[in-house]
Amino acid sequence: MATGNTSVKTSFILVGFSEYPGLQVVLFVLFLAIYLMTLAWNLGLIVLIRMASHLHTPMYFFLGNLSFVDISYTSSVAPKMLCDFFKEKKTISFVGCAVQLFFFIGMGGTECCLLAAMAYDRYTAISSPLLYTALMSPAICMGMTVTAYAGGFLTGLVETSSVFQLHFCGPRVINHFFCDLPPLLVLSCSSTFLCQVVNFLVVCAVGGSSALIVLVSYGYIIAAVLKIHSTQGRTKAFNTCASHLTTVILFYGSGLFSYLHSSVSHSRNQDKVVSIFYGAVIPMLNPIIYSLRNREIKDALSKLKERKKQMTSLCLIVP
């Protein structure tokens, strides 16, 4: 039980998109479609990577993990958000809010680390092709992936713990569609200075170090590509990085805008739009970005379709 002007820590109320009563059905259908496409495309990519033997390489190992993280990332928010469209009072328990924030931040941190690992993988493939197999052995790839998950979940644990040590004032209304860090800090009736310092340090440690690895890796990649004499060779080298670089720009750009911009000069509606983008749209787009101009994935899909046709023909022949 809390004292003074602090309320009992039982539940929060999510505003969601209730300020648009006439658009509830449209928004529900839109977000449901985005969520289902995210699940279908990312799960499809994971299955394809598992089934196609020529995709059993470090690049696609990391890509499969990225798809899994994207599914988990958006699933920490989407089911609750979709259910709330049919509720007049959109409540979430104190524990449920903490769990949601933990997984959302944890998976976001994991994605940062995975994108850094993928940048290093591309740097190794382009700069040291003869040593690539040794430098990116299965054991090293597994170690980098485990480190990414550990770093992400440690980020979630530290930030969630710092937020939920605060005292929250009534009526505990979160002006958002999920438990995100900025709107939770607004509800605190105790000092948030330490929490904001912790948030800043964690963002710098995980997001900053991951971004630094990406920048350094691409610096070396550019230097290596410029040493390639043929235009065709340069184009091929850059094409191997284009999808990853697009994902990095979208993810880091929207994430940094959301968490590091001034809390005074922005609106909560703007926060919601940005959160939808990096929490729902980007996980949906990632498999498309990686598949659109990827010949190996297209070849794997063609072989899978051919195998399906052969199996269908065999079933028709055999009584």
N, C-alpha and C positions, 0 to 999 in steps of 0.2 A: 504493500500500500504506500502510495506517495503522499506527501504532505504539502501544505501551502497551496500554491496555484498550480500544482502538478496533478494530473489525473491518473487514475488507475491504469496500468499498462495492460489492457485487455484486447483492444482492437483499434483498427484505423478505418476510416471511410475514404474510399477512392472516388474522386469526382468523375474520372474517365472522360467520356465524350457526352455527358449529360447536358452540356450547354447547347447541343445540337439535337433537340428532340425529334425534329423532322427528318433527320438523316440516320437514325439508329439502324434501320433495316439495311440501308445502302452501305453504311460503314461495316456492319456485321458481315454482309456478303463479301465485301471487298477484303476485309482482314482474314476471313475464313479462306477465301481463294488464295491469298498470299501465303497463309500458313500451310495449306495443303500442297501448294506448289513447292514450297520450301522443303517439306517432308519428302515429297515424291522425287524431286530432282536431286536432292542430297543423298537420299537412300539409294536412288538409282545409280548415282556415281560411285557410291561405296560398293554396291553389288558388282558393278561393271569392273572396278579395279580388282576386286577379289577374284572374279571369274576369268579375266584376261591375263594370261601369264606374262605377256610382254609389257604389262603395266606394273609388274612387281619390281619397281625401281624406287629409289629414295624419294624422287619428286612426287610420285603418285602415292607413296606411303604417307607422306606429309599431307597430301591433298585429301586422302581418305579421312585422316584425322581431323582436318579442317572442316570437312563436311559433317563429321560427327559433332564437332564443337558447335557448328552453326545450327544443327538440329537442337542440341541441348540449350543453346543460347536463346533461341527464339521460343523454345518450349517452356522456358522458365517464366515467360510473360504471357504468351498468346492464349493458352487454354483458359486462364483466369480472366483475361480481358474479354474473350469471346462469351464466356458465361455471364459476365457482368452486364452485357447488353440486355439481358432478360430480367435483370434484378432492379427493383426500385431503389434499394439501399445496398450499395456496393461495399460491403465490409470485408476486411481481411484481418485475421488475428495477428496479435503481436508477433507470435512465433512464425506464422505463415509469412508475414512481411519480412522478417529477418531471413528466413530461408530463401525467399524469392530474391532478395537483394544479394545474398551470399552467392547463389548460383549465377545470377546475372553478371555480377562483377567478376566472379571466378572464371566463368567461361569467356568473358571479354578479355581478361588478363591472359588466359590460355591462348586465345586467338592472336594476341599481340606477340607472344613468345613463338607461336608456330609460324607466324609470318616472318619473324626474324630468322628462324631455322630454315625456312624455305628460301630466303634471300641468300643465306650462306651456302645452301645447296646449289643454287644457280651460279653463284660466284665460283664455287669449286668446279662445277661442270664446265664452265667457260674458261676459267683461268688455268686449271690443272686437269685437263681431260684424261691424261695418261695415269694420273694418280687418283682419279675420281672414285674408283671402286674401293680403294684402300681407305681414302679419306672419309667416304660416306658408306662405311660397312654397315650391315644390319644392326650390329651391337651399338655403333655410334648413333645411328638414326633412332634406335629405341631409347638410348640414353637421353638424346636431345628431346624426344617426345615426352618422356617421363618428367624431365626437368620443366618442360613447358606447362604440363598439367599441375605439377607441384607449385610452380611460380604463380600460376593463375589462381589456384585454390588458396594459397597463402595470402594473396592479394585480397581475395574475397573475405577470408577470415579476419584479417587485420582491419579492413575498412568496415565490415559489418559490426565487429566488436566495438570499434570506436564510436559508431553511430548509435548503437543500442545501449551504450552506457549513459546516453543523454536522458534528461527528463523531458517528456512531451506534454505540452499543454493541451487542454480541451479547445475545440471539439475534435481534435485529431483528424482533420479533414485533409487528405493528400490531394492536391490539385494536379493529379496525373492519373494515368491508367494503370500504373504499377508502382511498386515501392522502389523509387529511384533515390539516389543520394541527395541531390539538391533540394527537392521538395520536402524531404524528411528533415533536413537541417532547419528549414523555415519554421517547422512546428516546435522546435526545441525552445523551452523556456529557461534553459541553462546555457552557459557559454559554449559556443561551438568552435572557439578558436583552436583548441587542441585537436579537435576532430578534423578541421579544415587543414591544419598543418600536416596531420597524418595522411589525409587524402592527397595533399600536394606531394608529399615525400614518396608515397606509394606510386602515384602516377609517374613521377620522375624516375623512380627506381625501375619499375616494370615497363611502363610505356616509353619512357625516355631511353632506357638502355636498349629496348627492342628497336626503337626508331633509329638509334645510333648504329646498331648492327646492320640494319637495312641500308642506311645511308652509306656507311663504310663499304659494305658489300657491293653496292651499286657503283660506288666510286671506283673500286677495283675492276668491276665488270666493264664499265665504260672505257677504262684504260686498256683492258685486255682486248676489247672489241676494236678499238682504234688501231691496234697493232695488226689486225687482220687486213690483208692487202686487198682481197676481192670484195666487191660490193655485195655479191651473193652471200658470201660468208658472214659479213657484218649483219645483213638483213636477217639471216637465219639465227644468228646469236641473239639479236635484239628480240626476235619473235618468241624465243624461248622464255623471255622475261616479261613480255608485254602483259600477259594475263595477271601474273603476280603483282606487277607494279600497279596495275589498275585497281586490284583489290586493296593493296596497301594504301593508295591515295584515298579511296572511298572510306575505308575503315578508320584510318587515323584522322582524316579530315573531319568526319562527322563526330568522332569521339572527342577529339580535342576541342571542337567548337562547343560541344555540349557541356564538358566538364571544366574547361579553363576560361570560358568567357565570363565577363563581369556579371555578378548576380543582381546588379542594380539595373543594368541597361537592357534587360531582356524580358520577355513575357513568358508566362507558363505555357501558353498556346504554342509559342515558338519551340519550347522545350519538347512538347509532345510531337510536333512535326519531325524534329531532329531525331527523337527517340524511335519513332516509327521507321525512319530511314535506316539507322544503324542497327536497330533491334529486330526488324522484320524484312525490310527491302533488301539490304545487303546480303543476309544469309540466303535469300531467294536468288539473288543475282550471281553469287559466287560460282555455283556449278555451271551456269550459262557462260560466264566470262571465261572459265577454264576450258569449256568444251567447244566454244564457238569457232575458234581458229586452230584447234588442236587436232592435228592429223592423226596422232596415235589413238586418241579417244574415238574419233570418227571411224578409224579402221577397226577398233574393238567393237563398236556398235554394228558395223557392217558384218563382221564375223559372227556376232551374236545373232543377228537376223538370219544369216545364212544357215547357222546351226539350227535355229528354230524351224526354218523351212524344211531342212533335212529330216528333223525329228517328226514334223507333221506329215511329210511324205512317207516316212517309215511306218507311222501309225496307220496311215491309209492303206498301205500295202499289206501289212501283217494283220490277219483277221483276229 
